[in-house]
Amino acid sequence: MVNYSESSELLAFLRDQRDGERVPPLKDLSSELQISVSRLREQLEVAKTMGFVAVRPRVGIRRLDYSFTPAVRSSLDYAIQLDHRHFEQYLDLRRHLEDAYFIQAGQALQPEDHQELERLIAQAWDKLRGRPVRIPHQEHRQFHLTIYRRLDNVFVSGLIEAYWDAYETVGLNVYADLAYLEKVWSYHERVAASLASGELEKGKRLMREHFDLLIDRLAS
Protein backbone atom coordinates (compact mmCIF):
# COMPACT_ATOMS: atom_id res chain seq x y z
CA MET A 1 0.00 0.00 0.00
CA VAL A 2 1.19 3.52 -0.82
CA ASN A 3 2.28 5.55 2.19
CA TYR A 4 0.62 8.87 1.40
CA SER A 5 2.35 10.66 4.27
CA GLU A 6 5.69 10.16 2.57
CA SER A 7 4.61 12.08 -0.54
CA SER A 8 2.10 14.64 0.70
CA GLU A 9 0.53 15.16 4.08
CA LEU A 10 -2.25 17.15 2.43
CA LEU A 11 -3.18 14.33 0.03
CA ALA A 12 -3.27 11.90 2.94
CA PHE A 13 -5.60 14.29 4.77
CA LEU A 14 -7.87 14.73 1.72
CA ARG A 15 -8.19 10.98 1.32
CA ASP A 16 -10.25 10.88 4.52
CA GLN A 17 -12.46 13.87 3.63
CA ARG A 18 -15.85 13.73 1.92
CA ASP A 19 -16.40 15.23 -1.53
CA GLY A 20 -17.38 18.88 -1.14
CA GLU A 21 -16.21 19.00 2.46
CA ARG A 22 -14.45 22.17 3.54
CA VAL A 23 -10.76 21.85 4.36
CA PRO A 24 -9.51 23.80 7.42
CA PRO A 25 -7.46 26.97 6.81
CA LEU A 26 -3.77 26.30 6.19
CA LYS A 27 -2.78 27.71 9.58
CA ASP A 28 -5.06 25.26 11.39
CA LEU A 29 -4.11 22.42 9.10
CA SER A 30 -0.43 23.15 9.66
CA SER A 31 -0.89 22.67 13.37
CA GLU A 32 -2.98 19.52 12.92
CA LEU A 33 -0.56 17.87 10.49
CA GLN A 34 2.53 19.27 12.20
CA ILE A 35 4.13 20.64 9.05
CA SER A 36 4.94 24.20 7.99
CA VAL A 37 2.45 26.46 6.22
CA SER A 38 4.93 26.95 3.37
CA ARG A 39 5.10 23.20 2.78
CA LEU A 40 1.30 23.02 2.84
CA ARG A 41 1.08 25.81 0.26
CA GLU A 42 3.34 23.85 -2.07
CA GLN A 43 1.19 20.74 -1.64
CA LEU A 44 -1.97 22.80 -2.14
CA GLU A 45 -0.73 24.05 -5.52
CA VAL A 46 -0.18 20.48 -6.63
CA ALA A 47 -3.63 19.47 -5.38
CA LYS A 48 -5.22 22.38 -7.29
CA THR A 49 -3.41 21.45 -10.51
CA MET A 50 -4.51 17.84 -10.17
CA GLY A 51 -8.12 18.93 -9.56
CA PHE A 52 -8.33 17.49 -6.06
CA VAL A 53 -9.40 20.76 -4.43
CA ALA A 54 -10.98 24.11 -5.29
CA VAL A 55 -9.79 27.30 -3.61
CA ARG A 56 -12.05 30.35 -3.69
CA PRO A 57 -12.05 33.66 -1.79
CA ARG A 58 -14.48 33.74 1.15
CA VAL A 59 -15.28 30.07 0.51
CA GLY A 60 -11.92 28.54 1.34
CA ILE A 61 -10.62 25.13 0.32
CA ARG A 62 -12.98 22.31 -0.59
CA ARG A 63 -12.29 18.77 -1.69
CA LEU A 64 -13.64 17.98 -5.16
CA ASP A 65 -15.07 14.81 -6.64
CA TYR A 66 -12.25 12.85 -8.22
CA SER A 67 -11.64 13.54 -11.90
CA PHE A 68 -8.81 12.23 -14.06
CA THR A 69 -9.21 15.11 -16.53
CA PRO A 70 -7.13 17.86 -14.85
CA ALA A 71 -4.00 15.73 -14.57
CA VAL A 72 -4.26 14.53 -18.18
CA ARG A 73 -5.10 18.04 -19.43
CA SER A 74 -2.04 19.58 -17.78
CA SER A 75 0.33 16.93 -19.10
CA LEU A 76 -1.20 16.92 -22.59
CA ASP A 77 -1.10 20.70 -22.87
CA TYR A 78 2.60 20.67 -22.02
CA ALA A 79 3.25 17.84 -24.49
CA ILE A 80 1.54 19.73 -27.34
CA GLN A 81 3.58 22.84 -26.59
CA LEU A 82 6.72 20.73 -26.89
CA ASP A 83 5.68 19.08 -30.15
CA HIS A 84 2.43 19.49 -32.08
CA ARG A 85 2.68 15.85 -33.20
CA HIS A 86 1.78 14.81 -29.67
CA PHE A 87 -1.79 15.88 -30.44
CA GLU A 88 -1.93 13.49 -33.38
CA GLN A 89 -0.64 10.69 -31.14
CA TYR A 90 -3.29 11.49 -28.56
CA LEU A 91 -5.94 11.57 -31.29
CA ASP A 92 -4.92 8.03 -32.22
CA LEU A 93 -5.23 6.98 -28.56
CA ARG A 94 -8.65 8.58 -28.27
CA ARG A 95 -9.84 6.92 -31.50
CA HIS A 96 -8.89 3.45 -30.24
CA LEU A 97 -10.33 4.22 -26.79
CA GLU A 98 -13.74 5.27 -28.12
CA ASP A 99 -13.76 2.31 -30.51
CA ALA A 100 -12.98 -0.15 -27.71
CA TYR A 101 -15.74 1.19 -25.43
CA PHE A 102 -18.39 2.02 -28.06
CA ILE A 103 -20.52 -1.12 -27.62
CA GLN A 104 -20.38 -0.95 -23.83
CA ALA A 105 -21.19 2.76 -23.88
CA GLY A 106 -24.09 2.27 -26.29
CA GLN A 107 -25.61 -0.49 -24.16
CA ALA A 108 -25.58 1.81 -21.12
CA LEU A 109 -27.35 4.76 -22.75
CA GLN A 110 -30.76 5.76 -21.37
CA PRO A 111 -33.75 7.27 -23.25
CA GLU A 112 -32.80 10.75 -22.07
CA ASP A 113 -29.32 10.28 -23.54
CA HIS A 114 -30.76 9.48 -26.96
CA GLN A 115 -32.94 12.57 -26.67
CA GLU A 116 -29.87 14.62 -25.82
CA LEU A 117 -28.01 13.30 -28.88
CA GLU A 118 -30.97 14.27 -31.08
CA ARG A 119 -31.08 17.73 -29.51
CA LEU A 120 -27.36 18.28 -30.14
CA ILE A 121 -27.72 17.16 -33.76
CA ALA A 122 -30.64 19.52 -34.37
CA GLN A 123 -28.78 22.39 -32.74
CA ALA A 124 -25.67 21.69 -34.83
CA TRP A 125 -27.65 21.70 -38.09
CA ASP A 126 -29.27 24.99 -37.09
CA LYS A 127 -25.82 26.53 -36.74
CA LEU A 128 -24.52 25.07 -40.00
CA ARG A 129 -27.58 26.15 -41.99
CA GLY A 130 -27.84 29.58 -40.41
CA ARG A 131 -26.63 32.88 -41.78
CA PRO A 132 -23.92 33.39 -40.84
CA VAL A 133 -22.75 29.80 -40.48
CA ARG A 134 -21.52 28.97 -36.97
CA ILE A 135 -19.23 26.11 -36.01
CA PRO A 136 -21.07 23.70 -33.67
CA HIS A 137 -17.98 22.91 -31.60
CA GLN A 138 -19.70 22.65 -28.22
CA GLU A 139 -22.31 20.38 -29.76
CA HIS A 140 -19.53 18.22 -31.24
CA ARG A 141 -17.82 17.94 -27.89
CA GLN A 142 -21.03 17.16 -26.03
CA PHE A 143 -22.13 14.62 -28.65
CA HIS A 144 -19.11 12.42 -27.97
CA LEU A 145 -19.13 12.97 -24.20
CA THR A 146 -22.83 12.05 -24.08
CA ILE A 147 -22.22 8.71 -25.80
CA TYR A 148 -19.64 7.70 -23.20
CA ARG A 149 -20.99 9.34 -20.06
CA ARG A 150 -22.78 6.24 -18.69
CA LEU A 151 -19.63 4.11 -18.53
CA ASP A 152 -19.00 5.07 -14.90
CA ASN A 153 -15.26 4.98 -15.58
CA VAL A 154 -13.47 8.16 -14.50
CA PHE A 155 -10.35 7.25 -16.45
CA VAL A 156 -12.07 6.74 -19.79
CA SER A 157 -14.14 9.92 -19.40
CA GLY A 158 -11.06 11.83 -18.24
CA LEU A 159 -9.05 10.82 -21.30
CA ILE A 160 -11.89 11.71 -23.68
CA GLU A 161 -12.65 15.04 -22.03
CA ALA A 162 -8.97 16.03 -22.06
CA TYR A 163 -8.92 15.34 -25.81
CA TRP A 164 -11.56 18.01 -26.40
CA ASP A 165 -9.58 20.55 -24.39
CA ALA A 166 -6.56 19.74 -26.57
CA TYR A 167 -8.76 20.02 -29.68
CA GLU A 168 -9.39 23.62 -28.68
CA THR A 169 -5.73 24.21 -27.81
CA VAL A 170 -4.60 23.33 -31.33
CA GLY A 171 -7.36 25.47 -32.84
CA LEU A 172 -9.44 22.78 -34.55
CA ASN A 173 -12.59 24.33 -33.08
CA VAL A 174 -11.98 27.69 -34.78
CA TYR A 175 -12.39 26.96 -38.46
CA ALA A 176 -13.39 24.08 -40.72
CA ASP A 177 -14.68 23.81 -44.26
CA LEU A 178 -18.48 23.74 -44.37
CA ALA A 179 -18.50 20.61 -46.52
CA TYR A 180 -16.32 18.87 -43.92
CA LEU A 181 -18.65 19.86 -41.07
CA GLU A 182 -21.69 18.67 -43.00
CA LYS A 183 -20.05 15.27 -43.49
CA VAL A 184 -19.20 15.09 -39.78
CA TRP A 185 -22.75 15.82 -38.69
CA SER A 186 -24.22 13.45 -41.27
CA TYR A 187 -22.15 10.74 -39.61
CA HIS A 188 -23.26 11.91 -36.16
CA GLU A 189 -26.87 11.65 -37.30
CA ARG A 190 -26.39 8.05 -38.48
CA VAL A 191 -24.40 7.09 -35.38
CA ALA A 192 -27.17 8.41 -33.12
CA ALA A 193 -29.82 6.58 -35.15
CA SER A 194 -27.85 3.32 -34.87
CA LEU A 195 -27.51 3.75 -31.11
CA ALA A 196 -31.23 4.47 -30.73
CA SER A 197 -32.18 1.37 -32.75
CA GLY A 198 -29.70 -0.86 -30.95
CA GLU A 199 -27.59 -1.44 -34.08
CA LEU A 200 -24.38 -1.02 -32.13
CA GLU A 201 -22.02 -2.74 -34.55
CA LYS A 202 -23.28 -0.51 -37.34
CA GLY A 203 -22.83 2.55 -35.13
CA LYS A 204 -19.29 1.46 -34.32
CA ARG A 205 -18.45 1.13 -38.01
CA LEU A 206 -19.89 4.56 -38.73
CA MET A 207 -17.90 6.06 -35.87
CA ARG A 208 -14.70 4.61 -37.32
CA GLU A 209 -15.47 6.17 -40.70
CA HIS A 210 -16.21 9.45 -38.95
CA PHE A 211 -12.77 9.42 -37.33
CA ASP A 212 -11.17 9.02 -40.74
CA LEU A 213 -12.56 12.43 -41.71
CA LEU A 214 -10.49 14.16 -39.05
CA ILE A 215 -7.38 12.16 -39.89
CA ASP A 216 -7.73 13.20 -43.54
CA ARG A 217 -8.27 16.81 -42.46
CA LEU A 218 -5.06 16.83 -40.42
CA ALA A 219 -3.11 15.24 -43.26
CA SER A 220 -4.24 17.80 -45.83
PyMOL commands that set and color helices and strands:
alter all, ss='L'
color gray80, all
select helices_A, chain A and resi 4-7+9-15+26-33+37-49+69-82+85-108+111-129+137-151+154-169+178-197+200-219
alter helices_A, ss='H'
color red, helices_A
select strands_A, chain A and resi 22-23+53-56+60-63
alter strands_A, ss='S'
color yellow, strands_A
deselect
rebuild
show_as cartoon
